Amino acid sequence: MATRPSFDNVEIETHLPLSSSLPNKKPWYKTASAYWLLPMFIIISITGGLTVATGVQLYLKAVCHEYYSKKHLSIAPFSLKPISPDDVCNNADVQSVTSKFLAATNLCTAIPAIFVLGPLGILSDRKGRKRTLLISSAGTILSTLVLIFVSNFLETFGIYCFLIGPLIDGLTGGFYAISEASYAYATDCTHPTRRSVVFGWIQGAMFAGFAIGPTIGAWLVKITDSLLSVNYVILVVYIILFLFYLFILPESLSKEKLASNLKRQQDIRSRQKSWIISFLYRIFGALLVFLPPKQHNDDDKIPINFTTKYSSLILAVCYTLLSASIMAFTGVFVLYTSLVFKWTLLQQGYFVFMMGATKVVVLFILYPAIVRFKKPILALISSSKKLIIKRRNNDKQSNNNNNIAEPEEKTEQHIVVNKDDGNDENINNNNKDDENINNNDDCNDNKDDDEQMRKELIFEVWVIRLIFLIDTLAHIMYGIATTGSVFTGATVIAALGIITTPAIKSLQTNLIPPSQIGRLLGAISVIDSILRIVVPPIFDGLYSVFVKTSPHLIWYCMSVLLILAFLFAFGIGPATKKL
């Protein structure tokens, strides 16, 4: 008899009474929950937002000092004070060199991350989510120390030593690894039908932090008159986070689950005969998680099958197209709004804050409301279908009754025979029914649970399709907007598109076995790292071609990505039920 797959470590949606008489009940401070991560993720996002402007200014001053020193021009000694509007470093030549240096720092982080994020995701399946969080936090502490040290002794080390920090960040996963491990942690202790909401909360916390982080960073720099003050704050925050992960945060995977995941990975490695294949698998094997799974043991079971064979791969394509459009928007909108609408830095700052605040409202209020009312919506649809089917059956029954006209004597004789000869048989059958009634009730309950979960997950698929369409229309509005107010209105509509990111990640976790959650989220982070290298040069190049004649065409290029994602989303499912 086939065993029914279960969801391990589900804590949030249990709805059990908090009774001390329950066996193996852990105290709250030892129970894994996604709510442990939300305040921490807000803090991480705020610290990331602190250096949005101040970090660029720090690199600009360092490059400026190096630039004029090589030209043997007289310049004041390097200082950590913020740049003033009439500063000698505020010119096109220095900014051009600085942009190239910023691109180099991005590559130093993104390229190593491609080779590291996948193994870190697999490691989290084998050793626990806390291990990845600790490694990434330690890497951020080291990279921040390097930045502080080089900034204080720039005359001795030179600007290229700044690249050591991003390199350490890339080798330890950085923010992407922390995000990956956080999503995996939330997956372990959240019911499948609630994951998209929890993922939305995590992403909303990120946008909230990035929205207020730059303002706090500017305030700190103004008070301390030093660009490096925010980095000291980041250093202290990440040391506290490291200690929190080490001593306070409960592990989301049980020892039995970790041992089972370790055994599974050892079985996979034992089937790899060549060391080259084994090495490549450790680096890029995480991406294979999107292919149709092969079941070798019970740990490879998918909790519930509700999609087609290649749904996971198609969903990965949708996520790639979505992320590419988001990264393209980030690189273009500042240049576009400055050229077309003549926006100042202050106006662009208001726009970024409004965009972030709108996304927070969508993720914390609107999307949870949609998920909350999906059960009544599904119940209404289901009752309507049952009513239609019942009417059809009644019509068929009435037609059959009209066509049946058996002789009354044969019917009575048939009844008498049944009463005389089948009495004992009926009694035996009734006894068998009594013996099996409990098993049948259990099976029916399991089928009802699976059917309800299947309906809710298919509902999320339709939400993803609809939001892709709305996001496409919003980007078309960007292209046809002739005023800043219309452009801003399109941004409010486009904020709905942020729903797709947590919804896709949540849906992906239901398409693979629970033993491969870390591997899946590591693969998603690898995709993000690759896009960080590929997307900016492509769309910057396209914008440089369009900018002289038709700069608005860049938005239609992004719309193409989103309409492709919308079309691919129809390949996700649902799967046809087997009779």
QUISUL-V863361 format. One record per run of one state. SS is the DSSP state (H for helix, E for strand, C for the rest). FROM is the first residue (numbers start at 1). TO is the last residue. Records with the same first field share a line. If there is no record, write none. Layout:
# QUISUL-V863361
SS->FROM-TO + FROM-TO
This chain:
# QUISUL-V863361
C->1-27 + 31-34 + 71-91 + 128-128 + 153-153 + 158-158 + 172-173 + 189-191 + 225-228 + 248-254 + 271-274 + 291-297 + 301-306 + 308-310 + 341-344 + 373-373 + 404-407 + 422-422 + 481-483 + 510-513 + 547-552 + 572-572 + 574-579
H->28-30 + 35-70 + 92-127 + 129-152 + 154-157 + 159-171 + 174-188 + 192-224 + 229-247 + 255-270 + 275-290 + 298-300 + 311-340 + 345-372 + 374-403 + 408-421 + 423-480 + 484-509 + 514-546 + 553-571
E->307-307 + 573-573
